[in-house]
Amino acid sequence: MTAAAGPSRHRMPVLELLQTRHLMSSDEECPADLRNVDLGWFGRAERSETRAERISHMLDEPERGGSPWLCPAR
């Protein structure tokens, strides 16, 4: 995987979406290594539609009572 295809490429759009939905505290509570797992999952999507579905799923998770990241809800 090249550096351009890695998790950091998707970090800024995801951060903007977290800010829009007032979920930044969840981002700050979750360890960076677990956030990078999610960001890598977004980055491995071959189709932009799949990437958008994955990000949408993550952002909707708090409405289902979970954490937006893989880290356990606090």
N, C-alpha and C positions, 0 to 999 in steps of 0.2 A: 504494500500500500504506500503510495506517495504521500508526502506531507500535505499536499493540497487536498487529498481525498480523506484525510484523517478527521477526527472529531472536532478539532478547533475550527474547521471550515464552517461548521453548523452552529457553533457556540453563540455567535452574536444574534442571529435570528431567533434562536430559542430564548436567549436572555430577554430580548425585546418582547417576545410573547409572554414570558413569565411576568415581566413588569406590567404589561397591559392587563393581565388577569390577577394582579396583586398576589403573586405566588413567589416572590423573591425570597421570603423567609424560608421557604422549603428548599430553595436552591442553596442558601447559605448554611442550612443545617445538615445537608447531605455531604458526606465526604467526597472529595474531588475524584477519587478513583472510581466510585460508583456512578458519579455523573458522567464520567468519560465512557463508561460501559454503555449508557443510554445514548450518548452522542455518537459513539461508534456504530450503534444499531441504526441510528438515523442515516449515518454516512454510508453504510453498506447497502442501503436500498438502491437498487438499480434504476428504478423509475421514480420520477419526481412525485407521482401520485402516491406511491407506497411511502415515500419519505413524509409526505404531508399527513397521511393516515397515521403513521407512527407518532408524529409530533402531536397530532390532535388527540390521540389516545392518551399520551402522557399528560397533556394539559387538562383533559377531562377527568383524570383519575381522582383529584381531590373531591369532586362532586360525588364520587362513589365511596368516599371515606378513606381513600388511600393517599399516599404521597406521590407527587408527580415523578419522582425519581425512583430508582430501584431500592433506595435506602428505606428502612422501616419508618413508618409514620411516628412522630413523637407526640 
